[in-house]
């Protein structure tokens, strides 16, 4: 609003200036009517009225003539008495105005007002530029910091659920800011910087807001991208200005969100030694731990790409403490769900503990989105509360995508999809380290998926075993195997499954050392090198012969998993038929319905048109 009103005032001032200039020009415009033309018109009887305006230098003046009662003409004369006599002689009415006095307003006051308005305008503009600092002073102060100063944040640690250990580490920072003497008496030094690292959505920025609320000290918040501009030197200037403001408000906290935008590794060869990003990083390094003293300033930063940060900024003395913000465990997920469910009316059949158990791997942002989608589903159904079915539907929407009920699918493609998804589901059920099945559906989703099989992890796993990874590969190949068994043909529907299986097998060989033939050596290619900018000419760290051996070992793992998965599906071929039949009938089946297929003894495949 402030900038909009400023623009309105600016427009009004420019308009007034143009009006003053126009009036001045109009008052000085040239006269294109002559004495000879006046005499001719007077002789022909065309002049109907004459107005004489005397100047101060009598008898000079200007004459305004009305021609035929319509057209006005003006000309200057050296003797107005001659014009007056000629007009009266011709019987034309004449009006003679007295000699005008001096116009003080036009001659003195108006020019002074114009000058005063222009001076006031520039004074206000300069004040706004200096007071605005980052947000409102962009036009005049590129080098000013854009950090937002927060004096009283409403977020507290109690609003952050599921991050118990992380909050304990940060509570020490808050305690030092509140009672620094208790720590300095025993020779303790406050950490100069704390780096929050973790997956997107785990709550890094929320923790920073909670620190601002708990510490009750000035809190400067800025994004890493706000430092870098197209003009060389602007980023470094903004870093200096930010820490200058922080020194005036010490003790305080400076929070830099997404610091990887400004603190990537140097020496990339892109932009040379005068690269704007490198200059900004160099200034940040100096401010955090250089010759200058920044007592009472704690730098808090967040990133999900700690692997690309410059080593100089990660050393003790700059970021003394690194806190990994991990996805919550089952207890943390339940606490997070309770926080996000405070303002959402839930029905009696909604069990937050059960939801927490079935959302392994979800971050805090994922859980908030899950409940929000459930609330949207309830509102669209004209209900005032959320039921368990709403959460199930939102779980599918968040995990797989929106179902395309209106998409027209032929009966043949439905049958292929039914057997494809049944193949996945059977392997999820019979293999011990994957699954169980949550939902199986042949309703199209996304752009090209004809259906989906959603597993339901019931526990949090820290490590992947070799057996677990091979079982994941087998599950990925289950759809293709079912197509081959039933139709003696294959489709393109398994392309993403094959890509997923191949990627897992390659990681087993090159990253995790799970191949006896290749050994416990890391052969994984660093795909981030060009992204980081460290090397343009990327070369493999192993020979072409070794690359061939890796490819052979990857294929060997895929072939072994394929053979084992095919054996298991053939052993459960009757369940495969029943599952496909039920999917064609209902389009979507639940875990209970699917597991009942293994208990049923009534085998019926009539009407499926099996090959």
C-alpha positions as semicolon CSV with decimal commas, in nm:
position;residue;x (nm);y (nm);z (nm)
1;X;0,000;0,000;0,000
2;X;0,282;0,239;0,086
3;X;0,445;0,196;-0,253
4;X;0,109;0,236;-0,434
5;X;0,035;0,568;-0,259
6;X;0,389;0,683;-0,335
7;X;0,332;0,613;-0,705
8;X;0,002;0,804;-0,698
9;X;0,169;1,113;-0,548
10;X;0,445;1,091;-0,805
11;X;0,190;1,079;-1,088
12;X;0,000;1,382;-0,951
13;X;0,319;1,588;-0,925
14;X;0,420;1,506;-1,282
15;X;0,068;1,600;-1,399
16;X;0,087;1,938;-1,222
17;X;0,424;2,011;-1,374
18;X;0,295;1,936;-1,723
19;X;-0,008;2,161;-1,662
20;X;0,214;2,451;-1,552
21;X;0,435;2,408;-1,857
22;X;0,130;2,395;-2,088
23;X;-0,016;2,715;-1,938
24;X;0,318;2,889;-1,981
25;X;0,342;2,783;-2,343
26;X;-0,016;2,884;-2,416
27;X;0,046;3,229;-2,269
28;X;0,346;3,274;-2,499
29;X;0,199;3,139;-2,822
30;X;0,253;3,352;-3,138
31;X;-0,023;3,567;-3,294
32;X;-0,103;3,501;-3,660
33;X;-0,346;3,792;-3,722
34;X;-0,230;4,128;-3,867
35;X;-0,343;4,493;-3,870
36;X;-0,400;4,472;-4,247
37;X;-0,640;4,178;-4,205
38;X;-0,822;4,372;-3,934
39;X;-0,866;4,678;-4,159
40;X;-1,000;4,456;-4,442
41;X;-1,247;4,284;-4,214
42;X;-1,355;4,619;-4,066
43;X;-1,414;4,764;-4,414
44;X;-1,621;4,459;-4,517
45;X;-1,834;4,480;-4,202
46;X;-1,721;4,140;-4,070
47;X;-1,599;4,275;-3,731
48;X;-1,878;4,252;-3,474
49;X;-1,686;4,337;-3,152
50;X;-1,345;4,470;-3,045
51;X;-1,176;4,419;-2,709
52;X;-0,867;4,631;-2,633
53;X;-0,627;4,519;-2,358
54;X;-0,379;4,798;-2,271
55;X;-0,025;4,714;-2,162
56;X;0,167;4,894;-1,890
57;X;0,364;5,063;-2,168
58;X;0,072;5,282;-2,287
59;X;-0,046;5,316;-2,569
60;X;0,073;4,963;-2,668
61;X;-0,158;4,671;-2,617
62;X;-0,335;4,370;-2,764
63;X;-0,656;4,367;-2,964
64;X;-0,906;4,078;-2,964
65;X;-1,143;4,087;-3,258
66;X;-1,469;3,890;-3,294
67;X;-1,532;3,808;-3,663
68;X;-1,897;3,748;-3,764
69;X;-1,985;3,683;-3,402
70;X;-1,793;3,351;-3,400
71;X;-1,419;3,361;-3,474
72;X;-1,179;3,528;-3,232
73;X;-0,856;3,686;-3,357
74;X;-0,579;3,861;-3,162
75;X;-0,294;4,090;-3,264
76;X;-0,060;4,341;-3,100
77;X;-0,047;4,714;-3,183
78;X;0,172;5,008;-3,089
79;X;-0,120;5,252;-3,052
80;X;-0,452;5,119;-2,927
81;X;-0,617;5,464;-2,972
82;X;-0,600;5,425;-3,351
83;X;-0,780;5,091;-3,333
84;X;-1,039;5,235;-3,095
85;X;-1,107;5,533;-3,327
86;X;-1,132;5,316;-3,640
87;X;-1,371;5,074;-3,474
88;X;-1,598;5,345;-3,336
89;X;-1,603;5,516;-3,675
90;X;-1,720;5,186;-3,832
91;X;-1,992;5,155;-3,567
92;X;-1,837;4,846;-3,399
93;X;-1,876;4,812;-3,018
94;X;-1,543;4,867;-2,843
95;X;-1,441;4,762;-2,493
96;X;-1,120;4,905;-2,347
97;X;-0,973;4,732;-2,038
98;X;-0,769;4,929;-1,790
99;X;-0,393;4,886;-1,757
100;X;-0,340;4,556;-1,559
101;X;-0,159;4,557;-1,229
102;X;0,131;4,327;-1,147
103;X;0,024;3,955;-1,111
104;X;0,210;3,850;-0,798
105;X;0,072;3,495;-0,800
106;X;0,173;3,411;-1,156
107;X;0,502;3,595;-1,142
108;X;0,632;3,498;-0,798
109;X;0,413;3,259;-0,596
110;X;0,340;2,990;-0,859
111;X;0,706;2,938;-0,964
112;X;0,805;2,918;-0,599
113;X;0,534;2,657;-0,529
114;X;0,649;2,445;-0,823
115;X;1,009;2,448;-0,698
116;X;0,893;2,366;-0,342
117;X;0,680;2,069;-0,457
118;X;0,968;1,925;-0,659
119;X;1,206;1,958;-0,360
120;X;0,955;1,790;-0,125
121;X;0,905;1,506;-0,373
122;X;1,276;1,425;-0,396
123;X;1,316;1,457;-0,018
124;X;1,035;1,204;0,046
125;X;1,174;0,970;-0,218
126;X;1,520;0,970;-0,058
127;X;1,373;0,912;0,288
128;X;1,172;0,612;0,162
129;X;1,482;0,469;-0,004
130;X;1,683;0,491;0,318
131;X;1,404;0,377;0,551
132;X;1,295;0,090;0,323
133;X;1,635;-0,077;0,336
134;X;1,552;-0,395;0,141
135;X;1,186;-0,404;0,052
136;X;1,086;-0,046;-0,033
137;X;1,422;0,097;-0,127
138;X;1,505;-0,123;-0,423
139;X;1,508;0,166;-0,665
140;X;1,776;0,362;-0,480
141;X;1,951;0,105;-0,259
142;X;2,056;-0,210;-0,443
143;X;2,324;-0,277;-0,184
144;X;2,092;-0,263;0,116
145;X;2,003;-0,584;0,298
146;X;1,659;-0,731;0,229
147;X;1,638;-0,910;0,561
148;X;1,308;-0,899;0,746
149;X;1,339;-0,803;1,111
150;X;1,107;-1,002;1,339
151;X;1,082;-0,877;1,696
152;X;0,801;-1,097;1,828
153;X;0,746;-1,430;1,655
154;X;0,431;-1,617;1,762
155;X;0,576;-1,964;1,691
156;X;0,709;-2,160;1,990
157;X;0,881;-2,496;2,037
158;X;0,552;-2,643;2,152
159;X;0,416;-2,575;1,801
160;X;0,691;-2,794;1,651
161;X;0,604;-3,162;1,692
162;X;0,808;-3,472;1,614
163;X;1,155;-3,313;1,645
164;X;1,244;-3,378;2,008
165;X;1,623;-3,413;1,977
166;X;1,651;-3,124;1,731
167;X;1,465;-2,895;1,971
168;X;1,692;-2,999;2,258
169;X;2,000;-2,895;2,058
170;X;1,847;-2,560;1,971
171;X;1,724;-2,493;2,325
172;X;2,091;-2,449;2,423
173;X;2,116;-2,159;2,176
174;X;1,805;-2,002;2,323
175;X;1,939;-2,049;2,677
176;X;2,267;-1,874;2,588
177;X;2,085;-1,578;2,439
178;X;1,872;-1,546;2,751
179;X;2,148;-1,609;3,010
180;X;2,492;-1,570;2,848
181;X;2,666;-1,523;3,183
182;X;2,598;-1,879;3,292
183;X;2,798;-2,010;2,997
184;X;3,078;-1,754;2,988
185;X;3,161;-1,818;3,356
186;X;3,285;-2,167;3,265
187;X;3,463;-2,050;2,950
188;X;3,198;-2,170;2,705
189;X;3,168;-1,999;2,369
190;X;2,833;-1,969;2,200
191;X;2,824;-2,141;1,860
192;X;2,860;-1,878;1,589
193;X;2,649;-2,071;1,344
194;X;2,398;-2,355;1,337
195;X;2,324;-2,537;1,012
196;X;1,991;-2,718;0,976
197;X;2,007;-2,985;0,709
198;X;1,749;-3,238;0,597
199;X;1,496;-3,337;0,337
200;X;1,245;-3,080;0,209
201;X;0,942;-3,055;0,433
202;X;1,101;-3,186;0,753
203;X;1,051;-2,857;0,941
204;X;1,381;-2,665;0,916
205;X;1,221;-2,325;0,857
206;X;0,957;-2,395;1,121
207;X;1,233;-2,463;1,375
208;X;1,393;-2,129;1,290
209;X;1,061;-1,950;1,350
210;X;1,029;-2,129;1,684
211;X;1,379;-2,015;1,788
212;X;1,280;-1,656;1,708
213;X;0,975;-1,692;1,930
214;X;1,155;-1,862;2,218
215;X;1,469;-1,647;2,231
216;X;1,277;-1,317;2,238
217;X;1,564;-1,139;2,064
218;X;1,571;-0,960;1,725
219;X;1,549;-1,213;1,443
220;X;1,669;-1,126;1,091
221;X;1,522;-1,357;0,825
222;X;1,647;-1,365;0,464
223;X;1,670;-1,612;0,175
224;X;2,002;-1,704;0,015
225;X;1,876;-1,594;-0,325
226;X;1,811;-1,240;-0,194
227;X;2,186;-1,174;-0,182
228;X;2,266;-1,241;-0,547
229;X;2,186;-0,984;-0,816
230;X;2,291;-0,923;-1,174
231;X;2,511;-0,632;-1,061
232;X;2,861;-0,726;-0,945
233;X;2,927;-0,644;-0,580
234;X;2,562;-0,608;-0,475
235;X;2,556;-0,942;-0,291
236;X;2,866;-0,863;-0,086
237;X;2,725;-0,520;-0,006
238;X;2,402;-0,675;0,118
239;X;2,595;-0,917;0,341
240;X;2,786;-0,626;0,496
241;X;2,466;-0,428;0,547
242;X;2,291;-0,729;0,704
243;X;2,564;-0,785;0,963
244;X;2,590;-0,410;1,028
245;X;2,219;-0,408;1,119
246;X;2,266;-0,724;1,326
247;X;2,551;-0,563;1,526
248;X;2,323;-0,272;1,615
249;X;2,061;-0,517;1,747
250;X;2,293;-0,770;1,917
251;X;2,229;-1,015;2,072
252;X;2,027;-1,140;1,777
253;X;1,978;-1,425;1,532
254;X;2,039;-1,408;1,156
255;X;1,849;-1,679;0,966
256;X;1,950;-1,756;0,605
257;X;1,702;-1,992;0,439
258;X;1,822;-2,206;0,145
259;X;2,183;-2,101;0,199
260;X;2,298;-2,328;-0,085
261;X;2,186;-2,052;-0,326
262;X;2,480;-1,838;-0,214
263;X;2,727;-2,076;-0,047
264;X;2,804;-2,332;-0,317
265;X;3,157;-2,461;-0,362
266;X;3,404;-2,215;-0,514
267;X;3,658;-2,279;-0,784
268;X;3,405;-2,387;-1,043
269;X;3,573;-2,204;-1,330
270;X;3,243;-2,035;-1,414
271;X;3,263;-1,656;-1,406
272;X;3,630;-1,639;-1,311
273;X;3,758;-1,491;-0,987
274;X;3,515;-1,200;-1,007
275;X;3,203;-1,416;-1,006
276;X;2,927;-1,238;-0,816
277;X;2,829;-1,550;-0,622
278;X;3,187;-1,607;-0,507
279;X;3,224;-1,247;-0,393
280;X;2,907;-1,279;-0,190
281;X;3,028;-1,604;-0,031
282;X;3,369;-1,454;0,049
283;X;3,204;-1,164;0,230
284;X;2,979;-1,404;0,421
285;X;3,284;-1,605;0,531
286;X;3,456;-1,291;0,655
287;X;3,152;-1,170;0,845
288;X;3,098;-1,505;1,017
289;X;3,457;-1,553;1,128
290;X;3,707;-1,291;1,016
291;X;3,903;-1,010;1,178
292;X;3,582;-0,830;1,263
293;X;3,411;-0,914;1,591
294;X;3,044;-1,013;1,574
295;X;2,971;-1,085;1,939
296;X;2,616;-1,188;2,015
297;X;2,523;-1,269;1,653
298;X;2,419;-1,628;1,584
299;X;2,383;-1,731;1,220
300;X;2,114;-1,992;1,161
301;X;2,093;-2,148;0,815
302;X;1,883;-2,415;0,646
303;X;1,950;-2,628;0,338
304;X;1,863;-2,965;0,186
305;X;2,182;-2,972;-0,025
306;X;2,460;-2,971;0,231
307;X;2,674;-3,177;-0,009
308;X;2,724;-2,879;-0,242
309;X;2,820;-2,623;0,023
310;X;3,171;-2,477;0,030
311;X;3,395;-2,650;0,290
312;X;3,510;-2,313;0,426
313;X;3,163;-2,228;0,553
314;X;3,113;-2,569;0,716
315;X;3,418;-2,555;0,942
316;X;3,393;-2,492;1,318
317;X;3,402;-2,121;1,390
318;X;3,146;-2,054;1,122
319;X;2,891;-2,332;1,147
320;X;2,997;-2,496;1,472
321;X;2,690;-2,713;1,496
322;X;2,516;-2,914;1,225
323;X;2,171;-3,046;1,310
324;X;2,014;-3,306;1,082
325;X;1,637;-3,270;1,071
326;X;1,515;-3,618;0,977
327;X;1,168;-3,736;0,878
328;X;0,970;-3,818;1,196
329;X;0,927;-4,167;1,334
330;X;0,587;-4,316;1,411
331;X;0,557;-4,130;1,743
332;X;0,664;-3,803;1,583
333;X;0,414;-3,848;1,301
334;X;0,134;-3,897;1,551
335;X;0,233;-3,577;1,734
336;X;0,249;-3,386;1,405
337;X;-0,094;-3,515;1,303
338;X;-0,236;-3,397;1,637
339;X;-0,095;-3,047;1,578
340;X;-0,243;-3,021;1,228
341;X;-0,575;-3,173;1,339
342;X;-0,637;-2,910;1,608
343;X;-0,860;-2,694;1,390
344;X;-1,010;-2,981;1,189
345;X;-1,323;-3,161;1,319
346;X;-1,260;-3,537;1,301
347;X;-1,517;-3,815;1,309
348;X;-1,495;-4,098;1,563
349;X;-1,364;-4,345;1,305
350;X;-1,048;-4,138;1,244
351;X;-0,753;-4,297;1,428
352;X;-0,447;-4,070;1,418
353;X;-0,227;-4,344;1,564
354;X;-0,322;-4,581;1,282
355;X;-0,260;-4,306;1,024
356;X;0,084;-4,245;1,175
357;X;0,164;-4,617;1,142
358;X;0,064;-4,623;0,776
359;X;0,253;-4,310;0,669
360;X;0,612;-4,429;0,709
361;X;0,852;-4,192;0,532
362;X;0,613;-3,896;0,538
363;X;0,759;-3,561;0,643
364;X;0,577;-3,297;0,845
365;X;0,480;-3,114;0,526
366;X;0,344;-3,440;0,376
367;X;0,128;-3,503;0,684
368;X;-0,007;-3,148;0,681
369;X;-0,090;-3,187;0,313
370;X;-0,260;-3,522;0,381
371;X;-0,499;-3,373;0,638
372;X;-0,556;-3,065;0,426
373;X;-0,656;-3,280;0,126
374;X;-0,888;-3,480;0,352
375;X;-1,053;-3,156;0,470
376;X;-1,101;-3,053;0,106
377;X;-1,263;-3,390;0,027
378;X;-1,499;-3,347;0,324
379;X;-1,592;-2,992;0,221
380;X;-1,667;-3,102;-0,135
381;X;-1,899;-3,368;0,008
382;X;-2,085;-3,096;0,209
383;X;-1,978;-3,246;0,542
384;X;-1,872;-3,046;0,848
385;X;-1,625;-3,310;0,969
386;X;-1,357;-3,544;0,832
387;X;-1,419;-3,919;0,820
388;X;-1,171;-4,205;0,774
389;X;-1,273;-4,252;0,410
390;X;-1,171;-3,891;0,336
391;X;-0,823;-3,960;0,468
392;X;-0,798;-4,282;0,265
393;X;-0,890;-4,096;-0,053
394;X;-0,642;-3,818;0,020
395;X;-0,375;-4,080;0,099
396;X;-0,417;-4,222;-0,252
397;X;-0,423;-3,875;-0,406
398;X;-0,103;-3,769;-0,228
399;X;0,080;-4,099;-0,283
400;X;-0,029;-4,187;-0,639
401;X;-0,223;-3,897;-0,789
402;X;-0,578;-3,813;-0,881
403;X;-0,782;-4,092;-1,034
404;X;-0,914;-4,030;-1,389
405;X;-1,261;-4,187;-1,375
406;X;-1,368;-4,021;-1,699
407;X;-1,088;-4,172;-1,910
408;X;-1,224;-4,424;-2,160
409;X;-1,037;-4,758;-2,143
410;X;-1,112;-5,058;-2,364
411;X;-1,202;-5,395;-2,211
412;X;-0,880;-5,548;-2,341
413;X;-0,665;-5,282;-2,177
414;X;-0,864;-5,314;-1,854
415;X;-0,794;-5,689;-1,851
416;X;-0,421;-5,633;-1,913
417;X;-0,409;-5,372;-1,636
418;X;-0,596;-5,600;-1,396
419;X;-0,345;-5,884;-1,439
420;X;-0,053;-5,639;-1,433
421;X;-0,156;-5,491;-1,097
422;X;-0,249;-5,835;-0,961
423;X;0,107;-5,949;-1,036
424;X;0,248;-5,661;-0,829
425;X;0,003;-5,723;-0,547
426;X;0,075;-6,096;-0,516
427;X;0,448;-6,033;-0,476
428;X;0,382;-5,760;-0,220
429;X;0,183;-6,016;-0,021
430;X;0,405;-6,326;-0,042
431;X;0,746;-6,158;-0,002
432;X;0,831;-6,103;0,367
433;X;1,014;-5,767;0,357
434;X;0,777;-5,564;0,137
435;X;0,411;-5,468;0,160
436;X;0,148;-5,542;0,274
437;X;-0,091;-5,420;0,006
438;X;-0,301;-5,114;0,092
439;X;-0,504;-5,069;-0,228
440;X;-0,510;-5,222;-0,575
441;X;-0,684;-5,030;-0,852
442;X;-0,726;-5,034;-1,229
443;X;-0,857;-4,675;-1,239
444;X;-0,619;-4,465;-1,453
445;X;-0,403;-4,207;-1,276
446;X;-0,167;-3,938;-1,402
447;X;-0,078;-3,918;-1,770
448;X;-0,020;-4,280;-1,867
449;X;-0,066;-4,505;-1,562
450;X;-0,353;-4,749;-1,618
451;X;-0,374;-4,842;-1,250
452;X;-0,173;-4,872;-0,931
453;X;-0,084;-5,100;-0,643
454;X;-0,011;-4,910;-0,323
455;X;0,182;-5,087;-0,047
456;X;0,151;-5,001;0,318
457;X;0,484;-4,988;0,508
458;X;0,407;-5,064;0,870
459;X;0,746;-4,979;1,019
460;X;1,024;-4,727;0,978
461;X;1,342;-4,872;0,832
462;X;1,680;-4,713;0,868
463;X;1,876;-4,947;0,643
464;X;1,810;-5,141;0,324
465;X;1,924;-5,502;0,321
466;X;2,034;-5,687;0,011
467;X;1,735;-5,917;0,043
468;X;1,495;-5,625;0,077
469;X;1,635;-5,456;-0,233
470;X;1,605;-5,776;-0,437
471;X;1,246;-5,816;-0,322
472;X;1,173;-5,457;-0,433
473;X;1,311;-5,547;-0,776
474;X;1,093;-5,859;-0,788
475;X;0,784;-5,656;-0,704
476;X;0,867;-5,406;-0,980
477;X;0,890;-5,691;-1,232
478;X;0,566;-5,856;-1,117
479;X;0,340;-5,669;-1,358
480;X;0,549;-5,759;-1,666
481;X;0,568;-6,124;-1,554
482;X;0,190;-6,148;-1,511
483;X;0,137;-6,011;-1,863
484;X;0,377;-6,267;-2,006
485;X;0,217;-6,560;-1,820
486;X;-0,145;-6,480;-1,905
487;X;-0,129;-6,320;-2,249
488;X;0,195;-6,468;-2,383
489;X;0,277;-6,111;-2,482
490;X;0,411;-5,795;-2,316
491;X;0,316;-5,425;-2,326
492;X;0,485;-5,091;-2,267
493;X;0,300;-5,049;-1,937
494;X;0,597;-5,184;-1,740
495;X;0,848;-4,927;-1,865
496;X;0,863;-4,729;-1,541
497;X;0,880;-5,055;-1,340
498;X;1,177;-5,175;-1,545
499;X;1,352;-4,841;-1,501
500;X;1,299;-4,856;-1,125
501;X;1,424;-5,215;-1,103
502;X;1,733;-5,140;-1,315
503;X;1,819;-4,837;-1,101
504;X;1,794;-5,041;-0,781
505;X;2,012;-5,320;-0,924
506;X;2,276;-5,072;-1,044
507;X;2,289;-4,907;-0,700
508;X;2,337;-5,248;-0,541
509;X;2,642;-5,306;-0,761
510;X;2,801;-4,960;-0,782
511;X;2,705;-4,785;-0,458
512;X;2,641;-5,048;-0,191
513;X;2,898;-5,315;-0,288
514;X;2,638;-5,595;-0,282
515;X;2,788;-5,787;-0,573
516;X;3,049;-6,056;-0,502
517;X;3,182;-6,037;-0,858
518;X;3,240;-5,660;-0,847
519;X;3,339;-5,641;-0,482
520;X;3,296;-5,375;-0,214
521;X;3,416;-5,087;-0,430
522;X;3,214;-4,774;-0,509
523;X;3,179;-4,729;-0,883
524;X;2,887;-4,491;-0,877
525;X;2,914;-4,194;-1,111
526;X;2,884;-3,851;-0,947
527;X;2,593;-3,712;-1,145
528;X;2,602;-3,382;-0,953
529;X;2,944;-3,264;-1,071
530;X;2,824;-3,051;-1,360
531;X;2,533;-2,924;-1,150
532;X;2,776;-2,811;-0,884
533;X;3,003;-2,672;-1,151
534;X;3,318;-2,849;-1,039
535;X;3,395;-3,017;-1,371
536;X;3,259;-2,975;-1,721
537;X;3,456;-3,264;-1,867
538;X;3,326;-3,555;-1,661
539;X;3,521;-3,880;-1,692
540;X;3,458;-4,220;-1,537
541;X;3,684;-4,330;-1,255
542;X;3,698;-4,687;-1,384
543;X;3,785;-4,866;-1,707
544;X;3,556;-4,970;-1,992
545;X;3,619;-5,332;-1,898
546;X;3,493;-5,270;-1,548
547;X;3,192;-5,086;-1,692
548;X;3,106;-5,399;-1,892
549;X;3,140;-5,616;-1,583
550;X;2,904;-5,384;-1,394
551;X;2,647;-5,407;-1,674
552;X;2,671;-5,788;-1,671
553;X;2,627;-5,800;-1,294
554;X;2,323;-5,567;-1,309
555;X;2,164;-5,792;-1,571
556;X;2,244;-6,099;-1,363
557;X;2,060;-5,955;-1,062
558;X;1,759;-5,856;-1,277
559;X;1,746;-6,205;-1,436
560;X;1,765;-6,382;-1,098
561;X;1,489;-6,164;-0,955
562;X;1,278;-6,214;-1,267
563;X;1,304;-6,592;-1,246
564;X;1,222;-6,601;-0,874
565;X;0,928;-6,360;-0,912
566;X;0,789;-6,568;-1,201
567;X;0,807;-6,884;-0,990
568;X;0,611;-6,719;-0,706
569;X;0,341;-6,586;-0,938
570;X;0,300;-6,926;-1,106
571;X;0,258;-7,083;-0,763
572;X;-0,023;-6,833;-0,696
573;X;-0,174;-6,837;-1,045
574;X;-0,521;-6,910;-0,913
575;X;-0,503;-6,603;-0,688
576;X;-0,386;-6,405;-0,990
577;X;-0,704;-6,499;-1,179
578;X;-0,931;-6,425;-0,883
579;X;-0,765;-6,091;-0,818
580;X;-0,796;-5,985;-1,183
581;X;-1,162;-6,095;-1,186
582;X;-1,237;-5,892;-0,872
583;X;-1,056;-5,587;-1,012
584;X;-1,256;-5,602;-1,335
585;X;-1,571;-5,619;-1,126
586;X;-1,498;-5,346;-0,866
587;X;-1,206;-5,148;-1,022
588;X;-1,054;-5,098;-0,677
589;X;-1,005;-5,345;-0,391
590;X;-0,884;-5,294;-0,034
591;X;-0,628;-5,483;0,170
592;X;-0,892;-5,699;0,336
593;X;-1,054;-5,794;0,006
594;X;-0,718;-5,881;-0,147
595;X;-0,599;-6,091;0,147
596;X;-0,927;-6,282;0,147
597;X;-0,840;-6,408;-0,202
598;X;-0,561;-6,618;-0,050
599;X;-0,804;-6,770;0,202
600;X;-1,079;-6,852;-0,049
601;X;-1,098;-7,207;-0,188
602;X;-1,359;-7,127;-0,451
603;X;-1,160;-7,100;-0,773
604;X;-1,353;-6,946;-1,060
605;X;-1,205;-6,803;-1,375
606;X;-1,515;-6,815;-1,594
607;X;-1,579;-6,519;-1,817
608;X;-1,221;-6,391;-1,820
609;X;-1,141;-6,517;-2,169
610;X;-0,805;-6,654;-2,055
611;X;-0,544;-6,739;-2,313
